[in-house]
Amino acid sequence: MVDYSKWDSFAADLSDSDEEPTPSVKKLEDGSKVHIGPTGVSLSSADAKDSNIISAPLTSSLSSTDKNVDKDTENGGSTEKFRWSQSREEIMIRCDVPSSIRAADILYDYHEESRNLVFRFKDEILFEGKLKYPIDLPEEGLDWELHDKKKSRIEEIEGIEESKREREIVVNLRKKCVIAGATLWWSCVFQGDPEIDVTAIQGRRSESLGDSWEEAHRMFRERVKNREKIEVNTDVVSE
C-alpha cells in the first residue's frame, strides 16, 4: 500500500500560484490632466483649474505597508542565529558575523540525503540543522557570499569605521519542485525552528493547492475503500 502521509505534512504549505495584481483603469475626458507628485497621482477635470484637484489620489502599486517590509525577513522570520526570507523559488538566509571574518575562514557541509546543513567559522558553528524541505543543489555547490552589511542611517551620521562594521553571510537555497506548477512555502528553514503561518503570506490564492490535495486524497481513499474485490485464479493447469 502506498503511504501518502508524508504529503499530508506539507499540503497546507502549497499554493498553485500568486495572485496577479488587478490594474486600476480610469477613462479620461478631453482636456483632463494627470498630476504626478510626491503624494501620488491625481486627476483634474477639463473645466477645473490646474490647482483644483477633484479626484482622490490613485492608489500606488506599492502600498505603504510594502514599503516598510523588512527584506531580510520577507515571507520568513528570524531566529537567534539568523534571519531568513523566501520567494516562490528560493530561501535566503542572512547571518551576522564579526568584521574580522573572511570568506576563506568559513566552511559549510551539506548532506543531500539527510538534508543536514551546517555553516561554521573555524571551530564555531554559525548555524546548523536539518532543512525543512529538500533543495536543488547546484553542481558547483551552495550559493553563498560574505559581504559588509549595508550602512544604517545611524552609521552614516556617526561615521562608523569600516573595520568596525559587521559583515553578514548570505546563503541562497533553491527550492526543490515537488509538484509542477505549485509553490512550496516553507514555514521555517530548519526542522524545530519557530514556524510562521504560511497561509498568511500575501499573494497566495484563497484556495490553496493544499486544499485541493486534501480533497483529492479523501476521494482516492474513498474509492479504494469501496472498490470491489476481484478474485484471481492462481491455480496452475498442467497438461
MDAnalysis code that builds the backbone (N, CA, C; Angstrom):
import MDAnalysis as mda
import numpy as np

u = mda.Universe.empty(717, n_residues=239, atom_resindex=np.repeat(np.arange(239), 3), trajectory=True)
u.add_TopologyAttr("name", ["N", "CA", "C"] * 239)
u.add_TopologyAttr("resid", np.arange(1, 240))
u.add_TopologyAttr("resname", ["MET", "VAL", "ASP", "TYR", "SER", "LYS", "TRP", "ASP", "SER", "PHE", "ALA", "ALA", "ASP", "LEU", "SER", "ASP", "SER", "ASP", "GLU", "GLU", "PRO", "THR", "PRO", "SER", "VAL", "LYS", "LYS", "LEU", "GLU", "ASP", "GLY", "SER", "LYS", "VAL", "HIS", "ILE", "GLY", "PRO", "THR", "GLY", "VAL", "SER", "LEU", "SER", "SER", "ALA", "ASP", "ALA", "LYS", "ASP", "SER", "ASN", "ILE", "ILE", "SER", "ALA", "PRO", "LEU", "THR", "SER", "SER", "LEU", "SER", "SER", "THR", "ASP", "LYS", "ASN", "VAL", "ASP", "LYS", "ASP", "THR", "GLU", "ASN", "GLY", "GLY", "SER", "THR", "GLU", "LYS", "PHE", "ARG", "TRP", "SER", "GLN", "SER", "ARG", "GLU", "GLU", "ILE", "MET", "ILE", "ARG", "CYS", "ASP", "VAL", "PRO", "SER", "SER", "ILE", "ARG", "ALA", "ALA", "ASP", "ILE", "LEU", "TYR", "ASP", "TYR", "HIS", "GLU", "GLU", "SER", "ARG", "ASN", "LEU", "VAL", "PHE", "ARG", "PHE", "LYS", "ASP", "GLU", "ILE", "LEU", "PHE", "GLU", "GLY", "LYS", "LEU", "LYS", "TYR", "PRO", "ILE", "ASP", "LEU", "PRO", "GLU", "GLU", "GLY", "LEU", "ASP", "TRP", "GLU", "LEU", "HIS", "ASP", "LYS", "LYS", "LYS", "SER", "ARG", "ILE", "GLU", "GLU", "ILE", "GLU", "GLY", "ILE", "GLU", "GLU", "SER", "LYS", "ARG", "GLU", "ARG", "GLU", "ILE", "VAL", "VAL", "ASN", "LEU", "ARG", "LYS", "LYS", "CYS", "VAL", "ILE", "ALA", "GLY", "ALA", "THR", "LEU", "TRP", "TRP", "SER", "CYS", "VAL", "PHE", "GLN", "GLY", "ASP", "PRO", "GLU", "ILE", "ASP", "VAL", "THR", "ALA", "ILE", "GLN", "GLY", "ARG", "ARG", "SER", "GLU", "SER", "LEU", "GLY", "ASP", "SER", "TRP", "GLU", "GLU", "ALA", "HIS", "ARG", "MET", "PHE", "ARG", "GLU", "ARG", "VAL", "LYS", "ASN", "ARG", "GLU", "LYS", "ILE", "GLU", "VAL", "ASN", "THR", "ASP", "VAL", "VAL", "SER", "GLU"])
u.atoms.positions = np.array([
    [0.847, -1.199, 0.000],
    [0.000, 0.000, 0.000],
    [0.878, 1.244, 0.000],
    [0.497, 2.236, -0.773],
    [1.270, 3.467, -0.856],
    [0.996, 4.343, 0.359],
    [2.066, 4.845, 0.976],
    [1.934, 5.709, 2.142],
    [1.960, 7.170, 1.703],
    [0.829, 7.873, 1.874],
    [0.725, 9.265, 1.453],
    [0.906, 10.234, 2.624],
    [1.267, 9.707, 3.790],
    [1.312, 10.560, 4.969],
    [2.342, 11.670, 4.848],
    [3.462, 11.405, 4.148],
    [4.488, 12.437, 4.039],
    [4.007, 13.633, 3.232],
    [3.043, 13.411, 2.322],
    [2.483, 14.517, 1.548],
    [1.572, 15.367, 2.415],
    [0.903, 14.714, 3.379],
    [-0.021, 15.460, 4.234],
    [0.715, 16.514, 5.048],
    [2.001, 16.259, 5.395],
    [2.744, 17.146, 6.274],
    [2.993, 18.507, 5.663],
    [3.000, 18.610, 4.319],
    [3.217, 19.923, 3.728],
    [2.127, 20.327, 2.752],
    [0.976, 19.667, 2.804],
    [-0.119, 20.023, 1.900],
    [-0.553, 21.474, 2.082],
    [-0.595, 21.934, 3.342],
    [-1.037, 23.303, 3.609],
    [-0.013, 24.340, 3.184],
    [1.238, 23.898, 2.941],
    [2.288, 24.824, 2.550],
    [2.319, 25.066, 1.054],
    [1.451, 24.371, 0.305],
    [1.443, 24.501, -1.145],
    [0.417, 25.515, -1.599],
    [0.737, 26.231, -2.653],
    [-0.235, 27.084, -3.326],
    [0.055, 26.999, -4.803],
    [-1.011, 27.153, -5.628],
    [-0.813, 26.958, -7.056],
    [-0.075, 28.105, -7.713],
    [-0.341, 29.353, -7.332],
    [0.370, 30.499, -7.892],
    [0.010, 31.735, -7.108],
    [0.788, 32.788, -7.327],
    [0.479, 34.065, -6.689],
    [-0.625, 34.764, -7.452],
    [-1.415, 35.531, -6.728],
    [-2.474, 36.284, -7.373],
    [-1.883, 37.428, -8.182],
    [-2.390, 37.616, -9.385],
    [-1.948, 38.713, -10.225],
    [-2.600, 40.012, -9.748],
    [-1.824, 41.116, -9.679],
    [-2.424, 42.388, -9.257],
    [-3.475, 42.857, -10.250],
    [-4.541, 43.421, -9.728],
    [-5.625, 43.911, -10.579],
    [-5.364, 45.360, -10.961],
    [-5.259, 45.659, -12.254],
    [-4.975, 47.052, -12.658],
    [-6.168, 47.953, -12.409],
    [-5.876, 49.224, -12.135],
    [-6.928, 50.225, -11.951],
    [-6.971, 51.100, -13.201],
    [-8.140, 51.165, -13.852],
    [-8.278, 51.886, -15.117],
    [-9.320, 52.997, -14.957],
    [-8.986, 54.183, -15.434],
    [-9.934, 55.309, -15.383],
    [-9.931, 56.007, -16.735],
    [-11.102, 56.207, -17.304],
    [-11.230, 56.871, -18.594],
    [-11.163, 58.381, -18.402],
    [-10.309, 59.048, -19.195],
    [-10.130, 60.491, -19.080],
    [-10.952, 61.221, -20.145],
    [-11.536, 62.334, -19.748],
    [-12.260, 63.172, -20.689],
    [-11.282, 64.097, -21.400],
    [-11.706, 64.641, -22.516],
    [-10.863, 65.575, -23.261],
    [-10.512, 66.766, -22.382],
    [-9.236, 67.098, -22.334],
    [-8.796, 68.242, -21.547],
    [-8.421, 67.910, -20.117],
    [-8.703, 66.683, -19.669],
    [-8.327, 66.287, -18.310],
    [-6.813, 66.169, -18.201],
    [-6.315, 66.357, -16.995],
    [-4.873, 66.317, -16.772],
    [-4.521, 65.338, -15.653],
    [-3.362, 64.739, -15.809],
    [-2.825, 63.837, -14.795],
    [-1.698, 64.552, -14.064],
    [-1.772, 64.592, -12.725],
    [-0.762, 65.257, -11.917],
    [0.012, 64.204, -11.123],
    [1.339, 64.207, -11.282],
    [2.210, 63.279, -10.568],
    [3.064, 64.082, -9.609],
    [2.977, 63.741, -8.325],
    [3.732, 64.476, -7.315],
    [4.185, 63.566, -6.204],
    [4.785, 64.133, -5.168],
    [5.306, 63.334, -4.057],
    [4.233, 62.596, -3.278],
    [2.993, 63.057, -3.371],
    [1.909, 62.391, -2.636],
    [1.178, 61.353, -3.474],
    [1.584, 61.196, -4.736],
    [0.943, 60.197, -5.567],
    [0.464, 60.774, -6.889],
    [-0.538, 60.128, -7.473],
    [-1.083, 60.518, -8.771],
    [-2.521, 60.979, -8.578],
    [-2.907, 62.087, -9.226],
    [-4.269, 62.596, -9.112],
    [-4.692, 63.180, -10.451],
    [-5.991, 63.441, -10.582],
    [-6.563, 63.927, -11.829],
    [-7.288, 65.243, -11.619],
    [-7.331, 66.053, -12.651],
    [-8.152, 67.270, -12.628],
    [-9.037, 67.251, -13.863],
    [-10.247, 67.769, -13.728],
    [-11.210, 67.734, -14.823],
    [-10.876, 68.770, -15.877],
    [-11.527, 68.651, -17.025],
    [-11.246, 69.555, -18.146],
    [-11.657, 70.985, -17.835],
    [-12.716, 71.163, -17.037],
    [-13.219, 72.509, -16.785],
    [-12.775, 73.055, -15.438],
    [-11.826, 72.379, -14.798],
    [-11.349, 72.849, -13.496],
    [-9.982, 73.481, -13.650],
    [-9.633, 74.363, -12.715],
    [-8.319, 74.961, -12.729],
    [-7.274, 73.922, -12.354],
    [-6.019, 74.187, -12.767],
    [-4.943, 73.223, -12.518],
    [-4.785, 72.916, -11.040],
    [-5.069, 73.912, -10.195],
    [-4.861, 73.718, -8.767],
    [-6.046, 73.057, -8.089],
    [-7.122, 72.877, -8.828],
    [-8.337, 72.311, -8.239],
    [-8.432, 70.822, -8.583],
    [-7.874, 69.996, -7.722],
    [-7.873, 68.550, -7.947],
    [-9.199, 67.992, -7.432],
    [-9.999, 67.421, -8.321],
    [-11.334, 66.993, -7.914],
    [-11.413, 65.503, -7.616],
    [-10.355, 64.749, -7.890],
    [-10.401, 63.314, -7.609],
    [-9.333, 62.955, -6.599],
    [-9.619, 61.928, -5.835],
    [-8.658, 61.484, -4.824],
    [-7.446, 60.877, -5.502],
    [-6.284, 60.924, -4.859],
    [-5.084, 60.323, -5.432],
    [-5.310, 58.842, -5.722],
    [-4.776, 58.396, -6.849],
    [-4.897, 56.994, -7.204],
    [-4.011, 56.152, -6.308],
    [-4.425, 54.919, -6.078],
    [-3.651, 54.025, -5.223],
    [-2.367, 53.633, -5.916],
    [-1.255, 53.761, -5.221],
    [0.028, 53.358, -5.778],
    [0.125, 51.848, -5.819],
    [0.898, 51.317, -6.768],
    [1.070, 49.869, -6.871],
    [1.843, 49.317, -5.694],
    [2.590, 50.202, -4.979],
    [3.334, 49.773, -3.798],
    [2.748, 50.479, -2.603],
    [2.071, 49.745, -1.748],
    [1.413, 50.339, -0.596],
    [2.448, 50.732, 0.449],
    [2.000, 51.534, 1.423],
    [2.911, 51.937, 2.491],
    [3.378, 50.744, 3.289],
    [2.523, 49.721, 3.404],
    [2.915, 48.514, 4.131],
    [4.063, 47.820, 3.413],
    [3.960, 47.729, 2.073],
    [5.005, 47.079, 1.296],
    [6.333, 47.818, 1.413],
    [6.270, 49.151, 1.485],
    [7.485, 49.936, 1.574],
    [8.237, 49.655, 2.861],
    [7.514, 49.279, 3.907],
    [8.131, 49.072, 5.204],
    [8.503, 47.612, 5.467],
    [8.324, 46.763, 4.470],
    [8.644, 45.354, 4.658],
    [10.144, 45.191, 4.833],
    [10.556, 44.431, 5.850],
    [11.963, 44.109, 6.061],
    [12.338, 43.009, 5.084],
    [13.151, 43.339, 4.106],
    [13.508, 42.372, 3.075],
    [14.250, 41.177, 3.652],
    [14.916, 41.359, 4.807],
    [15.658, 40.255, 5.416],
    [14.730, 39.161, 5.935],
    [13.473, 39.522, 6.241],
    [12.530, 38.543, 6.795],
    [11.233, 38.486, 5.996],
    [11.248, 38.959, 4.758],
    [10.044, 38.970, 3.939],
    [9.559, 37.548, 3.675],
    [8.323, 37.257, 4.027],
    [7.724, 35.920, 3.914],
    [8.485, 34.886, 4.742],
    [9.241, 35.364, 5.716],
    [10.034, 34.457, 6.553],
    [10.007, 34.892, 8.003],
    [11.180, 34.883, 8.637],
    [11.244, 35.240, 10.049],
    [12.682, 35.332, 10.513],
    [12.905, 35.128, 11.794],
    [14.249, 35.204, 12.349],
    [14.387, 34.248, 13.525],
    [15.618, 33.845, 13.785],
    [15.946, 33.023, 14.945],
    [17.060, 33.740, 15.705],
    [17.585, 33.099, 16.729],
    [18.659, 33.714, 17.492],
    [19.937, 33.836, 16.674],
    [20.063, 33.020, 15.619],
    [21.319, 32.984, 14.870],
    [21.244, 33.575, 13.468],
    [20.049, 33.691, 12.902],
    [19.969, 34.198, 11.534],
    [18.579, 34.749, 11.238],
    [18.490, 35.468, 10.111],
    [17.225, 35.950, 9.572],
    [17.003, 35.226, 8.247],
    [15.741, 35.043, 7.877],
    [15.503, 34.358, 6.603],
    [14.271, 34.919, 5.902],
    [14.314, 34.850, 4.599],
    [13.202, 35.295, 3.769],
    [13.004, 34.261, 2.672],
    [11.915, 34.395, 1.937],
    [11.684, 33.447, 0.849],
    [10.856, 34.081, -0.258],
    [11.101, 33.581, -1.461],
    [10.292, 33.902, -2.623],
    [9.663, 32.586, -3.077],
    [9.029, 32.596, -4.218],
    [8.426, 31.354, -4.708],
    [9.494, 30.318, -5.057],
    [10.704, 30.788, -5.412],
    [11.729, 29.869, -5.903],
    [12.855, 29.585, -4.923],
    [13.106, 30.478, -3.959],
    [14.292, 30.277, -3.133],
    [14.116, 30.747, -1.700],
    [15.051, 30.260, -0.858],
    [15.173, 30.669, 0.538],
    [16.469, 31.446, 0.670],
    [16.433, 32.571, 1.406],
    [17.644, 33.350, 1.636],
    [17.893, 33.460, 3.131],
    [19.090, 33.025, 3.555],
    [19.486, 33.071, 4.962],
    [20.549, 34.146, 5.138],
    [20.405, 34.985, 6.169],
    [21.388, 36.023, 6.478],
    [21.856, 35.840, 7.918],
    [23.173, 35.736, 8.073],
    [23.760, 35.525, 9.403],
    [24.827, 36.578, 9.645],
    [24.697, 37.358, 10.737],
    [25.681, 38.386, 11.070],
    [26.932, 37.747, 11.659],
    [28.096, 38.257, 11.219],
    [29.383, 37.768, 11.720],
    [30.284, 38.965, 11.979],
    [31.325, 38.817, 12.811],
    [32.249, 39.924, 13.081],
    [32.963, 40.391, 11.814],
    [33.409, 41.616, 11.825],
    [34.072, 42.192, 10.650],
    [35.407, 41.524, 10.349],
    [35.983, 40.851, 11.330],
    [37.291, 40.220, 11.145],
    [37.224, 38.937, 10.316],
    [36.033, 38.384, 10.150],
    [35.887, 37.126, 9.419],
    [36.075, 37.342, 7.925],
    [36.783, 36.421, 7.300],
    [36.989, 36.441, 5.865],
    [36.359, 35.196, 5.246],
    [36.080, 35.269, 3.950],
    [35.409, 34.156, 3.282],
    [36.193, 32.859, 3.402],
    [37.510, 32.956, 3.386],
    [38.347, 31.757, 3.471],
    [38.222, 31.068, 4.833],
    [37.718, 31.798, 5.843],
    [37.582, 31.229, 7.185],
    [36.290, 30.429, 7.352],
    [35.383, 30.524, 6.365],
    [34.061, 29.914, 6.501],
    [34.006, 28.576, 5.758],
    [33.473, 27.579, 6.422],
    [33.285, 26.257, 5.832],
    [31.830, 25.847, 5.992],
    [31.350, 25.032, 5.069],
    [29.995, 24.507, 5.209],
    [29.957, 23.049, 4.779],
    [28.999, 22.318, 5.317],
    [28.759, 20.926, 4.939],
    [27.272, 20.759, 4.675],
    [26.958, 20.100, 3.585],
    [25.563, 19.784, 3.297],
    [25.470, 18.358, 2.785],
    [24.588, 17.576, 3.420],
    [24.359, 16.193, 3.016],
    [22.965, 16.110, 2.408],
    [22.932, 15.852, 1.110],
    [21.667, 15.897, 0.375],
    [20.673, 14.861, 0.881],
    [21.161, 13.679, 1.241],
    [20.248, 12.611, 1.663],
    [19.567, 12.936, 2.991],
    [20.347, 13.432, 3.955],
    [19.786, 13.736, 5.282],
    [19.267, 15.166, 5.384],
    [19.631, 16.025, 4.412],
    [19.258, 17.441, 4.375],
    [19.889, 18.240, 5.517],
    [20.959, 17.725, 6.108],
    [21.648, 18.429, 7.184],
    [22.608, 19.468, 6.605],
    [22.479, 20.699, 7.091],
    [23.313, 21.800, 6.638],
    [23.958, 22.470, 7.842],
    [25.271, 22.746, 7.737],
    [25.982, 23.440, 8.815],
    [26.957, 24.443, 8.198],
    [26.962, 25.657, 8.733],
    [27.948, 26.670, 8.387],
    [28.765, 26.945, 9.647],
    [30.100, 26.967, 9.491],
    [30.959, 27.176, 10.658],
    [32.096, 28.134, 10.334],
    [32.553, 28.797, 11.378],
    [33.741, 29.636, 11.312],
    [34.790, 28.973, 12.189],
    [35.766, 28.318, 11.521],
    [36.772, 27.516, 12.226],
    [36.051, 26.467, 13.072],
    [36.165, 26.531, 14.395],
    [35.503, 25.537, 15.255],
    [34.142, 26.013, 15.765],
    [33.755, 27.225, 15.401],
    [32.482, 27.781, 15.877],
    [31.381, 27.537, 14.855],
    [30.273, 26.939, 15.307],
    [29.134, 26.706, 14.426],
    [28.280, 27.962, 14.375],
    [28.091, 28.483, 13.167],
    [27.280, 29.681, 12.987],
    [25.795, 29.341, 12.989],
    [25.406, 28.335, 12.219],
    [24.044, 27.798, 12.259],
    [24.056, 26.415, 11.631],
    [23.121, 25.589, 12.059],
    [23.049, 24.222, 11.552],
    [21.651, 23.659, 11.787],
    [21.350, 22.564, 11.093],
    [20.081, 21.876, 11.285],
    [19.703, 21.069, 10.059],
    [18.573, 20.399, 10.173],
    [18.013, 19.632, 9.063],
    [16.995, 20.511, 8.346],
    [17.216, 20.744, 7.058],
    [16.325, 21.609, 6.302],
    [14.895, 21.084, 6.318],
    [13.954, 22.015, 6.335],
    [12.533, 21.654, 6.380],
    [12.144, 20.818, 5.169],
    [12.618, 21.206, 3.990],
    [12.298, 20.500, 2.750],
    [13.553, 20.348, 1.900],
    [13.505, 19.490, 0.883],
    [14.673, 19.313, 0.003],
    [14.956, 20.563, -0.824],
    [16.195, 20.682, -1.259],
    [16.610, 21.780, -2.126],
    [17.307, 21.211, -3.356],
    [17.404, 22.035, -4.390],
    [18.183, 21.679, -5.573],
    [19.609, 22.144, -5.344],
    [20.547, 21.202, -5.344],
    [21.948, 21.526, -5.085],
    [22.683, 21.721, -6.408],
    [23.192, 22.940, -6.674],
    [23.950, 23.167, -7.910],
    [25.210, 22.306, -7.949],
    [25.688, 22.019, -9.148],
    [26.884, 21.204, -9.299],
    [28.096, 21.851, -8.636],
    [28.145, 23.178, -8.662],
    [29.293, 23.883, -8.076],
    [29.158, 24.083, -6.570],
    [28.073, 23.593, -5.978],
    [27.873, 23.722, -4.539],
    [26.865, 24.812, -4.196],
    [26.686, 25.040, -2.910],
    [25.721, 26.043, -2.460],
    [26.145, 27.447, -2.885],
    [25.145, 28.276, -3.132],
    [25.371, 29.674, -3.496],
    [25.380, 30.508, -2.225],
    [26.544, 31.031, -1.852],
    [26.642, 31.857, -0.657],
    [27.723, 32.916, -0.859],
    [27.646, 33.980, -0.049],
    [28.646, 35.033, -0.124],
    [28.776, 35.722, 1.224],
    [29.901, 36.386, 1.401],
    [30.175, 37.163, 2.601],
    [30.427, 38.605, 2.182],
    [29.709, 39.536, 2.777],
    [29.918, 40.932, 2.425],
    [29.599, 41.834, 3.605],
    [29.988, 43.097, 3.496],
    [29.688, 44.077, 4.538],
    [28.203, 44.382, 4.548],
    [27.665, 44.548, 5.732],
    [26.261, 44.911, 5.842],
    [26.075, 46.346, 5.364],
    [24.888, 46.608, 4.824],
    [24.580, 47.955, 4.358],
    [24.565, 48.913, 5.537],
    [25.148, 50.092, 5.343],
    [25.207, 51.081, 6.417],
    [23.803, 51.498, 6.845],
    [23.612, 51.572, 8.135],
    [22.360, 52.106, 8.658],
    [22.448, 53.630, 8.669],
    [21.310, 54.259, 8.881],
    [21.277, 55.728, 8.917],
    [22.146, 56.260, 10.051],
    [22.146, 55.567, 11.184],
    [22.945, 55.998, 12.337],
    [24.427, 55.894, 12.015],
    [24.832, 54.794, 11.343],
    [26.235, 54.623, 10.984],
    [26.693, 55.707, 10.021],
    [25.809, 56.102, 9.097],
    [26.168, 57.152, 8.150],
    [26.366, 58.489, 8.859],
    [25.506, 58.769, 9.853],
    [25.598, 60.037, 10.576],
    [26.823, 60.059, 11.490],
    [27.034, 58.944, 12.225],
    [28.129, 58.893, 13.193],
    [29.462, 58.551, 12.549],
    [29.449, 58.081, 11.310],
    [30.696, 57.775, 10.623],
    [31.428, 56.589, 11.221],
    [30.741, 55.465, 11.380],
    [31.360, 54.264, 11.927],
    [32.479, 53.791, 11.009],
    [33.631, 53.437, 11.594],
    [34.758, 52.966, 10.810],
    [34.402, 51.658, 10.098],
    [34.918, 51.499, 8.868],
    [34.630, 50.306, 8.075],
    [35.074, 49.048, 8.799],
    [36.206, 49.118, 9.501],
    [36.759, 47.938, 10.177],
    [35.904, 47.476, 11.345],
    [35.008, 48.362, 11.833],
    [34.172, 48.019, 12.982],
    [32.754, 47.618, 12.586],
    [32.471, 47.690, 11.288],
    [31.137, 47.325, 10.836],
    [30.991, 45.815, 10.762],
    [29.796, 45.335, 11.066],
    [29.525, 43.903, 10.973],
    [29.447, 43.463, 9.520],
    [29.709, 42.188, 9.306],
    [29.538, 41.596, 7.992],
    [28.409, 40.574, 8.105],
    [27.990, 40.035, 6.980],
    [26.948, 39.028, 7.008],
    [27.179, 37.975, 5.935],
    [26.802, 36.760, 6.276],
    [26.825, 35.657, 5.319],
    [25.427, 35.559, 4.729],
    [25.349, 35.499, 3.410],
    [24.068, 35.365, 2.724],
    [24.083, 34.046, 1.954],
    [23.137, 33.173, 2.287],
    [23.049, 31.852, 1.659],
    [21.751, 31.761, 0.874],
    [21.835, 31.373, -0.390],
    [20.646, 31.188, -1.225],
    [20.391, 29.701, -1.431],
    [19.214, 29.253, -1.048],
    [18.828, 27.862, -1.225],
    [17.720, 27.778, -2.270],
    [17.943, 26.999, -3.300],
    [16.954, 26.843, -4.364],
    [15.948, 25.773, -3.964],
    [14.662, 26.132, -3.887],
    [13.635, 25.176, -3.503],
    [13.514, 24.063, -4.545],
    [13.323, 22.848, -4.072],
    [13.106, 21.728, -4.982],
    [11.633, 21.666, -5.361],
    [11.345, 21.506, -6.636],
    [9.966, 21.437, -7.109],
    [9.378, 20.079, -6.750],
    [8.301, 20.072, -5.980],
    [7.664, 18.816, -5.579],
    [6.460, 18.487, -6.449],
    [5.774, 19.522, -6.922],
    [4.631, 19.342, -7.821],
    [4.707, 20.436, -8.880],
    [4.658, 20.048, -10.142],
    [4.773, 21.016, -11.231],
    [3.679, 22.082, -11.130],
    [4.068, 23.337, -11.241],
    [3.113, 24.436, -11.213],
    [2.709, 24.888, -9.823],
    [3.295, 24.270, -8.772],
    [2.924, 24.626, -7.397],
    [4.089, 25.311, -6.695],
    [3.767, 26.166, -5.733],
    [4.768, 26.825, -4.909],
    [4.745, 26.213, -3.520],
    [5.911, 25.789, -3.047],
    [6.020, 25.225, -1.703],
    [6.564, 26.310, -0.777],
    [5.705, 26.810, 0.114],
    [6.111, 27.837, 1.063],
    [6.651, 27.170, 2.326],
    [7.833, 27.564, 2.737],
    [8.458, 26.993, 3.934],
    [7.957, 27.732, 5.174],
    [7.601, 26.982, 6.195],
    [7.191, 27.597, 7.460],
    [8.392, 27.880, 8.354],
    [9.533, 27.274, 8.057],
    [10.787, 27.519, 8.767],
    [11.920, 26.987, 7.895],
    [13.142, 27.318, 8.238],
    [14.290, 26.824, 7.466],
    [14.709, 25.443, 7.940],
    [14.917, 25.314, 9.251],
    [15.337, 24.044, 9.830],
    [14.220, 23.447, 10.682],
    [14.127, 22.152, 10.656],
    [13.138, 21.481, 11.492],
    [13.408, 21.806, 12.963],
    [12.338, 22.151, 13.678],
    [12.469, 22.512, 15.087],
    [12.542, 24.005, 15.323],
    [12.770, 24.804, 14.254],
    [12.782, 26.267, 14.398],
    [11.351, 26.796, 14.553],
    [11.198, 27.995, 15.104],
    [9.855, 28.611, 15.160],
    [9.263, 28.703, 13.765],
    [7.980, 28.381, 13.637],
    [7.336, 28.350, 12.331],
    [6.438, 29.566, 12.120],
    [6.364, 29.993, 10.874],
    [5.460, 31.078, 10.503],
    [4.171, 30.467, 9.949],
    [3.137, 31.278, 9.853],
    [1.865, 30.842, 9.268],
    [1.929, 31.102, 7.764],
    [2.203, 30.060, 6.980],
    [2.364, 30.248, 5.536],
    [1.054, 30.638, 4.861],
    [-0.082, 30.349, 5.492],
    [-1.363, 30.718, 4.891],
    [-1.593, 32.231, 4.946],
    [-0.774, 32.942, 5.756],
    [-0.921, 34.391, 5.883],
    [-0.009, 35.144, 4.918],
    [0.779, 34.428, 4.122],
    [1.670, 35.086, 3.172],
    [0.847, 35.802, 2.114],
    [1.142, 37.072, 1.883],
    [0.390, 37.862, 0.917],
    [0.660, 37.365, -0.497],
    [-0.386, 37.363, -1.312],
    [-0.229, 36.949, -2.701],
    [-0.668, 35.526, -2.970],
    [-0.908, 34.750, -1.904],
    [-1.385, 33.389, -2.115],
    [-2.860, 33.420, -2.484],
    [-3.268, 32.455, -3.267],
    [-4.689, 32.350, -3.596],
    [-5.451, 31.906, -2.360],
    [-6.710, 32.319, -2.261],
    [-7.517, 31.961, -1.098],
    [-7.724, 30.458, -1.011],
    [-7.801, 29.800, -2.148],
    [-7.938, 28.350, -2.144],
    [-6.612, 27.756, -2.583],
    [-5.856, 27.245, -1.636],
    [-4.522, 26.761, -1.934],
    [-4.566, 25.393, -2.573],
    [-3.440, 25.025, -3.187],
    [-3.326, 23.701, -3.765],
    [-3.394, 22.637, -2.684],
    [-2.987, 23.032, -1.456],
    [-3.067, 22.084, -0.360],
    [-4.500, 21.637, -0.106],
    [-5.464, 22.571, -0.232],
    [-6.861, 22.211, -0.059],
    [-7.310, 21.243, -1.149],
    [-6.862, 21.495, -2.375],
    [-7.214, 20.606, -3.475],
    [-6.623, 19.223, -3.266],
    [-5.389, 19.183, -2.749],
    [-4.750, 17.889, -2.484],
    [-5.524, 17.114, -1.422],
    [-5.934, 17.794, -0.367],
    [-6.681, 17.138, 0.699],
    [-7.963, 16.516, 0.145],
    [-8.674, 17.256, -0.713],
    [-9.912, 16.753, -1.275],
    [-9.649, 15.574, -2.201],
    [-8.613, 15.669, -3.040],
    [-8.278, 14.562, -3.937],
    [-7.861, 13.325, -3.157],
    [-7.111, 13.546, -2.074],
    [-6.673, 12.433, -1.229],
    [-7.876, 11.743, -0.592],
    [-8.841, 12.535, -0.108],
    [-10.031, 11.966, 0.523],
    [-10.831, 11.130, -0.484],
    [-10.983, 11.656, -1.716],
    [-11.730, 10.937, -2.742],
    [-11.025, 9.640, -3.140],
    [-9.705, 9.681, -3.186],
    [-8.943, 8.481, -3.530],
    [-9.137, 7.392, -2.479],
    [-9.050, 7.778, -1.215],
    [-9.235, 6.798, -0.142],
    [-10.639, 6.199, -0.178],
    [-11.615, 7.050, -0.499],
    [-12.991, 6.577, -0.558],
    [-13.165, 5.557, -1.685],
    [-12.540, 5.816, -2.813],
    [-12.643, 4.892, -3.939],
    [-11.962, 3.569, -3.629],
    [-10.811, 3.633, -2.963],
    [-10.102, 2.399, -2.593],
    [-10.921, 1.590, -1.601],
    [-11.566, 2.295, -0.670],
    [-12.363, 1.621, 0.352],
    [-13.553, 0.894, -0.257],
    [-14.188, 1.513, -1.256],
    [-15.393, 0.944, -1.865],
    [-15.113, 0.093, -3.099],
    [-13.863, -0.126, -3.396],
    [-13.533, -0.894, -4.588],
    [-13.891, -2.364, -4.392],
    [-14.509, -2.956, -5.400],
    [-14.885, -4.363, -5.317],
    [-13.661, -5.247, -5.492],
    [-13.628, -6.302, -4.712],
    [-12.521, -7.233, -4.804],
    [-12.672, -8.119, -6.039],
    [-11.580, -8.388, -6.687],
    [-11.574, -9.243, -7.877],
    [-10.792, -10.508, -7.562],
    [-11.477, -11.640, -7.691],
    [-10.815, -12.906, -7.422],
    [-9.975, -13.325, -8.619],
    [-8.769, -13.735, -8.337],
    [-7.850, -14.177, -9.377],
    [-7.519, -15.628, -9.146],
    [-7.747, -16.445, -10.165],
    [-7.453, -17.873, -10.086],
    [-5.953, -18.092, -10.271],
    [-5.325, -18.566, -9.207],
    [-3.885, -18.766, -9.253],
    [-3.502, -20.234, -9.453],
    [-4.536, -21.049, -9.662],
    [-4.238, -22.470, -9.885],
    [-3.544, -22.650, -11.248],
    [-2.516, -23.447, -11.234],
    [-1.760, -23.709, -12.454],
    [-2.303, -25.011, -13.075],
    [-2.742, -24.890, -14.312],
    [-3.264, -26.057, -15.001],
    [-2.143, -26.718, -15.796],
    [-1.862, -27.964, -15.473],
    [-0.804, -28.705, -16.168],
    [-1.419, -29.716, -17.094],
    [-0.813, -29.885, -18.246],
    [-1.337, -30.838, -19.218],
    [-0.844, -32.246, -18.893],
])
